[in-house]
Amino acid sequence: MSKTIIPAGYRDPLGLFDTQIAIGMIKRSFEDKLAAALNVRRVSAPLFVEPATGLNDDLSGTERAVSFDVPETGRDAVVVHSLAKWKRMALYTYGFAPGMGLYTDMNAIRRDETMDNLHSIYVDQWDWEKVITKKDRNEAYLRETVEAIVAALCDTLDEIKKAYPAVQTDLQRKVTFITTEELLQLYPDKTPKERENAFVKEHKCVFLMQIGDVLSNGEKHDGRAPDYDDWTLNGDILIWNDVLGCAFEISSMGIRVDSAALDAQLKKADCDDRRKFLFHKLLLEDTLPLTMGGGIGQSRVCMLLLGKAHVGQVQVSVWDDDTVNTCREAGITLL
């Protein structure tokens, strides 16, 4: 059965040709604005890595990476889930100075993803990472960076609406900040997603902080790998999506672990076996630079700004038959 929901009375504001042109405009415009706002430079990035490097991101710890053998090397490779760890190694290798960083196109296959309006097995995002100093490892700097990203998003929307008056999307520039524990106290009887929806519906643009650790009710708001974000200095940018009537995540980001945070989180997550990997050794030895970074969904941004009801309207992927038929009957064209 299709998990796709068609909003009542939904009509795509743009035709197929204009959609494709607008997607290109969004990607060029937002990329330039993000680079200027965060002082990051574009670099090339891998589609796959060797498992032994420990560089692949295991997300919540349950997703299976797509793997394949490479006969010429005699070893296996895995398609990246994200570039969270690779980016930090790249900053070290390339010699980026504090206050500067990199961004790149990240493309991935998440084979275990549940397909619905928001999710596909194909992932495309802007992955970014920058070198920071010890004095920047604080919530104030994190908030400042979040506000810069939201401003770049809003400025991009302004350009799109000038070019395509049929686009009626509205975004709020003011960001409301709240922790997962504070959200739990506000809505103790709701599930994590229900809490997000209730709060974001009221405040429109939210940065939900401190994701990954156990809350006072003995549960996690959501899973986070223990070896990239500092669970006390991370979060998700959530925007209310008027088309779908739900909280819409466009970015997961944060200040990365230092040696102390990594040591503590590996113990909490029962992942001490990762200490043998080169990446983790360099972190625990304080060899790698202090950084912050995140991923911003390219299809998510295009979907939000262009008022699309399904992610397949802005990216090419594969879909189950029920989804294809549901969208066709509703007049929704999947790329």
Secondary structure as UniProt FT lines:
FT   TURN            8..9
FT   HELIX           16..38
FT   STRAND          40..42
FT   STRAND          48..49
FT   HELIX           51..53
FT   TURN            59..60
FT   STRAND          67..70
FT   TURN            71..74
FT   STRAND          75..79
FT   HELIX           84..94
FT   TURN            98..99
FT   STRAND          101..109
FT   TURN            111..112
FT   STRAND          122..131
FT   HELIX           134..136
FT   HELIX           139..163
FT   TURN            165..166
FT   STRAND          176..179
FT   HELIX           180..186
FT   TURN            188..189
FT   HELIX           192..203
FT   STRAND          205..209
FT   TURN            216..217
FT   TURN            226..227
FT   STRAND          229..241
FT   TURN            242..245
FT   STRAND          246..256
FT   HELIX           259..268
FT   TURN            269..270
FT   HELIX           272..276
FT   HELIX           278..284
FT   TURN            285..286
FT   STRAND          291..297
FT   HELIX           298..305
FT   TURN            306..307
FT   HELIX           311..313
FT   HELIX           321..329
FT   TURN            330..331
//
